[in-house]
């Protein structure tokens, strides 16, 4: 049986060449699909849907919003005796900003494919699509369903994966193809955005003593956060993820130099672990408020949840047991295709895997290629990793979905 499985894997590997995977990813990268494009992700979704359909992989588009299209491709299982596996990746990218390379003219240099979204995450998405194509070309009959969901909005509110969670398709296991440098990552922290609004009392700059400067009050709050709360978070350890963090990302206050600022706002990124709760995340900010107020009785502030990065589902931590059949399958296939023991680590960012694991009850692990420059001025994905990922995805599908 093991020999037969190895023969099937070998046959699948031969069905899609490295140049084809590179060509697919280059085409995906060449289509702008960020929030500042009027068509959003629709053009890249239409291309991917047509590519899969032309290869004989049953694929369809499902509208999520205006100019927002999810791609859902499914190789149906023959008996239903095998488990189903969902490969999930997002079609949107961040805007190009001021990149040092041409963002939508992808080039391969020294084994690196450059362009906006090459790493985050059209590289992983292309490798997933290639895995389905290879299985279809090899005429492999899976017992369980193999599904690809190419979704919108992960860089925004995760509207695409929320749509999958609410409307299906459902799967027994999932893989999100975010870049992990070929490490198997069954866990990551949750993500919460917070707003702190500090209130002062306006006055003329020439009579500043008659006012209460909200910017000065905000500075006191920031100092307390950095001196007391941030070190406390850094000292915490999680059984599953990296330690919790807090980042002061944006500050805005005042109207003009000759006025005492009566308002100041701070936006915070808080990464929280499975051992923490949202109530705790909020309470620790309230505790800082109380600490500042003891020193300055005029301090007044309000804490709000910033929901700009979520639609309806909280961005919870992701935790999948390391003894899960999916984790074990990925460990085995990574070692088989790289010749090295797979590294089990925790992803440093937040991904749609958490929505699938927590809300869809589909245990989902993060695994994808390596590279550098996600959201940065120079972004690239390693082309050899694209091939490895495609092979790992297809081999994992064989183990999870099983073959006739």
Order of alpha helices (4+ residues) and beta strands (2+ residues): alpha-alpha-alpha-beta-beta-beta-beta-beta-alpha-beta-alpha-beta-beta-beta-alpha-alpha-beta-beta-alpha-beta-beta-alpha-beta-alpha-beta-beta-beta-alpha
